[in-house]
């Protein structure tokens, strides 16, 4: 996943940098290691429909905020959304929980991003498919390349 992300960003002439660090998946701790703010962290949470095991959404929000499952469900027009299991995360993204980047490489997953993530900072930071590698990326380039559906997702 890490190599795939770097190649994608290079192909699209993105403004980014890579930070190697000790393995960490918690937003507050990894922000301190990266030298970024917690709100710059793009927390990517795989969700699914409570009524359809085949419907997945990757909700991306600032690392200092909490996900509102009602808003996730409303954004995609389903009754209820819930967090996907660790097994689903690995199967659908190829990453462990905490290492999922804010990009999707599967047509089975809808990408949603909270506007606070990209409106409040010029750069976002995220674990890049590994717990020991982060990417700090221009917010503008993130929107251009990932093309998430920008929706309110936070409490």
C-alpha positions in Angstrom: 0.0 0.0 0.0 2.8 2.4 0.9 4.5 2.0 -2.5 1.2 2.3 -4.3 0.4 5.6 -2.5 3.8 7.1 -3.2 3.5 6.2 -6.9 0.0 7.6 -7.1 1.1 10.9 -5.5 4.2 11.1 -7.8 2.2 10.4 -10.9 -0.2 13.3 -10.0 2.7 15.7 -9.1 1.4 16.0 -5.5 3.2 18.1 -3.0 4.1 15.7 -0.2 6.7 14.4 2.2 7.3 11.1 3.8 8.1 10.7 7.5 9.5 7.5 8.9 8.8 7.0 12.6 8.1 4.4 15.3 5.0 2.3 14.7 1.9 4.3 16.0 -1.7 4.4 15.1 -3.3 6.6 17.7 -4.0 10.1 16.4 -2.7 12.1 19.3 0.5 10.1 19.6 1.3 10.0 15.9 0.7 13.8 15.5 3.3 14.5 18.2 5.8 12.2 16.4 5.1 13.8 13.0 5.3 17.4 14.4 1.8 18.1 13.1 -1.4 19.0 15.0 -3.9 16.3 15.8 -6.5 18.1 13.7 -4.3 17.8 10.6 -4.3 14.0 11.0 -6.6 12.3 8.4 -8.2 9.6 10.5 -9.6 7.0 8.0 -12.2 4.7 9.5 -13.8 1.9 7.5 -17.5 1.7 8.1 -20.2 -0.5 6.7 -23.9 -0.7 6.5 -25.4 -2.5 9.5 -27.9 -4.1 7.1 -25.6 -4.9 4.1 -22.2 -6.6 4.7 -21.1 -5.6 1.2 -21.5 -1.8 1.5 -18.4 -0.1 2.8 -17.5 3.6 3.3 -14.1 5.0 4.2 -14.9 8.0 6.5 -12.0 10.4 6.7 -12.0 13.0 9.5 -9.7 15.2 11.5 -7.8 13.2 14.1 -9.1 15.2 17.0 -12.8 14.6 16.1 -15.2 11.8 16.7 -17.2 10.1 13.9 -21.0 10.5 13.9 -22.4 7.2 12.4 -25.8 8.9 11.8 -24.1 11.5 9.5 -22.2 8.7 7.7 -25.4 6.8 7.1 -27.2 9.9 5.9 -24.3 10.8 3.5 -24.7 7.5 1.6 -28.4 7.0 2.0 -28.5 4.0 4.3 -30.4 3.4 7.6 -27.4 2.6 9.9 -23.6 2.6 9.6 -21.2 0.9 12.0 -17.5 0.5 12.2 -16.1 -2.4 10.1 -14.3 -5.2 12.0 -10.5 -5.4 12.0 -10.9 -8.4 9.7 -13.0 -6.4 7.2 -10.4 -3.6 7.4 -7.6 -5.9 6.4 -9.7 -7.7 3.7 -11.0 -4.5 2.1 -8.0 -2.2 2.4 -5.0 -4.5 2.9 -4.1 -2.5 6.0 -4.3 -3.0 9.7 -6.5 -0.7 11.8 -4.6 2.6 12.3 -2.6 2.3 9.1 -5.5 2.9 6.6 -4.7 5.9 4.4 -7.4 8.4 3.3 -7.6 6.9 -0.2 -9.5 4.0 -1.7 -8.3 1.6 -4.3 -11.5 -0.5 -4.4 -14.8 0.1 -6.2 -16.5 -1.5 -3.2 -15.7 1.4 -0.9 -17.1 4.9 -1.1 -14.7 7.7 0.1 -16.1 10.4 2.3 -14.2 13.2 3.9 -15.3 15.7 6.5 -14.8 19.3 5.3 -13.1 20.3 8.5 -10.1 18.2 7.6 -9.3 20.1 4.4 -10.7 23.5 5.1 -8.7 24.2 8.3 -5.2 23.2 7.2 -3.1 23.5 4.1 -1.7 20.0 4.7 -3.0 16.8 6.0 -1.0 13.9 7.5 -1.8 10.2 7.6 -0.4 6.8 8.1 0.4 5.5 4.7 -0.6 1.9 4.8 1.9 1.2 7.5 2.1 2.2 11.2 5.7 3.4 10.8 5.4 5.6 7.7 3.4 8.8 7.4 2.7 11.1 4.5 2.1 14.9 4.9 0.2 16.0 1.8 -1.2 19.2 0.4 -4.9 19.4 1.2 -5.6 20.7 -2.2 -3.7 17.8 -3.8 -5.6 15.4 -1.6 -8.9 16.6 -2.9 -7.7 16.7 -6.5 -6.3 13.1 -6.4 -8.6 11.2 -4.0 -11.8 13.0 -5.0 -13.7 12.2 -1.8 -17.3 13.1 -1.3 -17.0 16.0 1.1 -19.7 15.6 3.8 -20.1 16.4 7.5 -19.2 13.3 9.4 -18.3 14.5 12.9 -20.1 14.9 16.1 
